[in-house]
Amino acid sequence: MRPAVAHVFILLAALCPFCALPSPALAQDAAVPAPAAAIRPVIAAGTVPDEATRAAVLARLQALYGTARVVDRIEVGAVMAPPGWGERIVAMLGPDLQQVRAGELVVDGSSVRITGEVGNEAARQQVASGLANAAGPHYLVRNALTGGGNRQQEVLDQALADRIIEFESGSARLTPDGRAILDEMVVAIKRVGDQQVQVIGHTDDVGGRDANVALSLQRAIAVKAYMERAGVAADNLGVQGFGPDRPVADNATAEGRARNRRIEFRVL
C-alpha cells in the first residue's frame, strides 16, 4: 500500500477554549500582532515526513504569532511529499496570514486551500496572491476567504463572479464581452449608492513592469469612463493600476496569466 501524502492543517486564530493560552506577560510578545488576537491560539496539525520540516513550520508560526500562541499537534510519519515540500510550506507562512481570522490553511501534498475571514476584498486578493507566489507553479491554490461581511462589497463581487473583463490585446479598448460584463457591473454599482468604488487594473508579468503598470491604469480609466457614460457618478469612482505586482495566479501558465489580467472593484 502506498504511503499517505504529507499534509499540514493550520488553524489561524482559532476559537479553542481547551487550548493553552498565553499568560498576560507573554501576550506582550512583539511578535503578537494585536492584544485582541492574543487570546486565540494558532493550531498546527497534520503529518510531515521528517522532524526538520516539523521544526521549521513551528518556528515560522512562532515568529509570526508568538511562541505562546502556537499549539503543536504535528506528527512525523512515513508520508510522501513533493520535492522541497517543507521549504514551500514555510514560504507560504507569510505575514499576510495574520490578516485571516478564524481560518484554516490546508496543504495536502501539492493542493493548498485557505479559508477564513479578512477585512475586505483587497486583503482577500493579497493573501491569495502571496500564497500563489510562495507555492509556485506546481501547487494548486484555492482561495475560499470571505471579505469580512461587507455587504456592499459582496454585491460587487457577486456581480463580477470572478469573470475577467476583457480588453483588446495590449490596449485599453474593451471587447464586446468586456462591455457586456461592465453593463452588469454598472447596475451593481448603482445598487451600492453613493459609496465610493475604486476601479483597479492588473496585468500579467509579460513585458516590462513600467509598461504594464501604465496599461493597468489606462484600462482602469477606460472602465471608469464607460461606467460614467452609463450613468455612474464620476465622483463615486476612483482608479488605480498595479500592473503585475498583485497576481492571484501563477504567471508561468497561460491560464494563470489570463486570471492576472483583471479589473477589480473595491468599495472604500
Secondary structure, DSSP 8 states (H G I E B T S, - for coil): ----B-EEEEEET---TTS----TTGGG-TTSS-GGGGGS-EEEEEEESSHHHHHHHHHHHHHHH-GGGEEEEEEE-S-B--TTHHHHHHHH--GGGGG-EEEEEEEETTEEEEEEE-SSHHHHHHHHHHHHHHH-TTSEEEEEEE-TT-HHHHHHHHHHTT----B-TTSS-B-HHHHHHHHHHHHHHHHTTT--EEEEE---SSS-HHHHHHHHHHHHHHHHHHHHHTT--GGGEEEEE-TTSS-SS-TTSHHHHHHHS-EEEEE-
